[in-house]
Amino acid sequence: MNMGYQYEFSSALTNAEQPCPAQFKTWNGSDSSSRFAVYRNNVISSLINALADNFPVVMQLVGDEFFKAMANIFVREFPPQTRILAYYGAGLARFIEAFPPAQGLPYLADVARLEFARIQAYHSADVVALGPEQIGRILGQPEALERMSFSLHPSLTVLNSRHAIVSLWAAHQGHIDIAKVNPNTPEHALILRNRMEVEVLQISAAAAAFLGALMDRQPLAEATEYAIACEPEFDLTPLLAHLIQTGAITRYSLSNSAV
């Protein structure tokens, strides 16, 4: 199968306006167009189902019918670029933001971002973390704190939203009553794989600022200053303890050296 035909075939699978590829033949000589149409419908359905599996809370928020109609359009405009469907839907959040029927649910795109961040966290690389003893020795060098930075686990993501994305997600896990959730409350999410489980935690704006600075390779002292500027009463201890307990700190660097 040449590359031109491969492109024609794959393009026609998600575009109902394109005809059946001319080279497509059935084994028994039956009508190739009708057979291809059945195959196309099966492919579209499988991609919609993959999105439903990857974004269950988004689907619950809008209902099955709305989600499948939206997914049907997304699939045709943005077919997968890899055969690994566990990662399918990276662009769904941006699509939702521009999808007119979803404009009445301004929080929906950020919920999609949270769900995709969970997928990425689950499938992220395994990286050996620094142990509590190592980190204790590192933090015992107060003279080096201004030049010290941490590397965080690749599963770790921070999402800042103008909407209650953590509460909406938690409500659909049965953790809280959705009737008590105000979707318009800003929330900050920490997504992190803790061993084999992916955690979704609501954190303060100060904690989000601290983690964001670390992810930007800012020194520990400077990251702490960002957090305190956001929240003068910010206490680093519980957040740092959680990062250590979950194995989220993987390396530290000091000047031009790294461990």
Secondary structure, 3 states (H helix, E strand, C coil): CCHHHHHHHHHHHCCCCCCCCCCCCCCCCCCHHHHHHHHHHHHHHHHHHHHHHHCHHHHHHHCHHHHHHHHHHHHHHCCCCCCCHHHCCCCHHHHHHCCHHHCCCCCHHHHHHHHHHHHHHHHCCCCCCCCHHHHHHHHCCHHHHHHEEEEECCCCEEEEECCCHHHHHHHCCCCCCHHHCCCCCCEEEEEEEECCEEEEEEECHHHHHHHHHHHCCCCHHHHHHHHHHHCCCCCHHHHHHHHHHCCCEEEEEECCEEC
